[in-house]
Amino acid sequence: MRQARIWQWWVAGGFAVIIGYFMLPSGSLAATFAYNVIGLVSGLAILAGVRLHRPERPAMWYWFAAGQLVSVVGDLVYEYYDLVLHQEPYPSLADVFYLASYPAVVVGLVLLVRRRGGESSGGILEAAIIAIGLGLAFWVFVLHPIAAGSATSMFERWISTTYPAADVLLLAMLARLFTGSGGRTAATRLIGVAALLVLAADTAFSLVSLYWDADVPWINAGFLLSYLCWGAAALHPSMTAPEAGGAHKDGVRPTRLVAFGAATMIAPALLLVPAVGHDSIDRRALAIGSVLLFLLVTVRMSQFMRTLRGQAGELERLAMADDLTGLANRRLLEQHLRDLPAGAHPQMALLGLNEFKNVNDELGRPAGDRVLAALAERIVGAAPPGALVARIGGDEFAVLLPDASADDAREMADRFVSALRTPVTADGWDLLVGVGVGLAGGNGLGPVELLRQAESAMHAAKLAGTPVRRWSPALDERSTAYARLGAELRTALDAGQFHMVYQPIVEMPSGRVHAVEALVRWQHPVRGMVSPAEFIPVAEQNGLIVELGAWVLRTACLRLATWRASFGTDAPSRVSVNVSAKQLARPGFASFVASVLAATGLPASCLAVEVTETAVFEGGPAVTALHELKALGVRIALDDFGTGHSSLGLLQTVPVDTIKVDKSFVDNITSAGRQAVIAEALIRLSGGLGLAAVAEGVETPEQAAALTALGYRYLQGYLYGRPVAEPDFTRVPAVA
């Protein structure tokens, strides 16, 4: 504990001594002595810090100490000339020591940058952009005037220009240090501040000497404070901590954008200075610098775009594969189905394992996972060339033949049954896992219908105890049920059987209810509560979703307006309403939303419209409607992000404000695996694009803590409340 406080005592004592220095008469022997003592003690403090904390790589600190001590020797030599010999020669032996201190400091900074993993080409380019931009200003106001000055000899001119040239080198190293990604320890930040103070003081001294030729004692404050920071960095306990290098990250942070933009604007801004614009040498220097900046920025942007495309490709790959088996997942299967040519005759085999839950219950999930992996290998081995094998559920596999006959599908199904007839060995047990295979296919079937028919046939096979069953209209009783449910929907709308519930979306880490998602429920007088999963598809099919959606929108907006009037600042800031593809495609939808907002008095910014990826995938009127809503001030949320087709591509066409990360990426967020990798990639992607991200389906404190650690600010799920008619807007305990 005492060691941890040494640096604090150093800073406190150093400030007191510096204040005392400025209270002494300027130029007096006492002030000169105090100045040199501060510099000498600073160099010794660096050596003391190395001995105290014993870093694994002390070379960097020795270089910093050498730079400090050599500079102090230069001060002592200069004072000898001034106070003993009463001379002020220039150049002198003191300049040798002053200039020798720069390489030592630069070498130390190089070692620091390398320790932080800062050797990436992208980081070097970023540093070069900033260094060139600032270096142009240095050239115009310092280097060029010195080089063109009336020095008595070439040697004097060389010495005079070497000082600002060394400052430019120091500037380049600082640019590299501060543009690097990743976290920095307190010691690293103190080193950066110390070097920055040296640069600022050197620059101020050069400018004063060039343009005013006056003695400005306060410039010494920069050098003295840099001494203080060098010592504090070495004495701080974090000087031994490993650097959180970030060379592998390539995000776009606001500070980087500001720095790059300012650096590239320096050259044209300098041309507006009259003295610069009329000087041919300065104009040529600015022209060359501008060309270099343009080339460097172009190369850096191309690197960033290449990295972004690589990350997008990796994200797509992870989202399209099954974690356990490495097979395609449901998303990739559906994508292949959508991409089939119009004249194709696809055939689908859906395999459902019989009573597989018993394997997990009796032998444990790890053993069950090994059985699934072994069965997946057998299915792949039995599948014909060109077939796509996917795991679409816990114990369900789908095999797609892009263009085949029913006989081909039957032959394939028989091979699967034969391959899975042999027992699987797991943990010393021979397990015989039965299977039911459902077949469906033919021209003109959409992806959803093809999967539905295959699933219906698979359940029929398992129910009948036969290994293979092909779908037929006799198996499909849903058509009649759909028609009956559609008629009851019409009655429910007229009789007011629907009601709204709202689920909180909380803001982390405060736990405040930031928004609510509006959800519709149907209380049937006979059936009881009817699940939205049952009646929403029917409403979509018969078109009643437009009328139902309009009622939902009006009710939700009116409810939030009432809450705002009743609870004030404690009310949620926004209500999210799900909107279907048919609503978006209906002419005048944006005008209807505007009329609802006007009638309820709800500001447009308080409404968020949630759409699924499939609703806007094909573009057209749906995307146009979203742009019109965006123009009104309504926020747009992309629901179930990552589960649809070409999720990343939609971010370029849809005016999205928020992505709602699907529950499938949240379920296993606490364990190392693809879901955690995808969830992290999505929050980085949303941050880079300036979008908000809401994680759905949060059910445990562990999931909330893991998501918060990744950077998610908005969470939604049963952990924070089930959908109810009147949510509690009091502060929810934060989980982080």
HUVENWO-V339175 format. One record per helix or strand of 3 or more residues. SS is the DSSP state (alpha for helix, beta for strand). FROM is the first residue (numbers start at 0). TO is the last residue. Records with the same first field share a line. If there is no record, write none. Layout:
BEGIN
SS->FROM-TO + FROM-TO
END
This chain:
BEGIN
alpha->1-22 + 28-52 + 58-83 + 92-114 + 120-146 + 153-178 + 185-210 + 218-234 + 236-239 + 253-269 + 273-276 + 279-318 + 329-337 + 355-362 + 364-381 + 405-418 + 446-463 + 472-474 + 477-494 + 531-541 + 543-569 + 580-584 + 588-599 + 603-605 + 612-615 + 620-631 + 646-652 + 662-664 + 673-688 + 700-709 + 717-719
beta->346-352 + 387-392 + 395-400 + 423-425 + 428-430 + 434-440 + 467-469 + 497-506 + 511-523 + 527-529 + 573-577 + 606-611 + 634-640 + 657-660 + 691-694 + 713-715
END
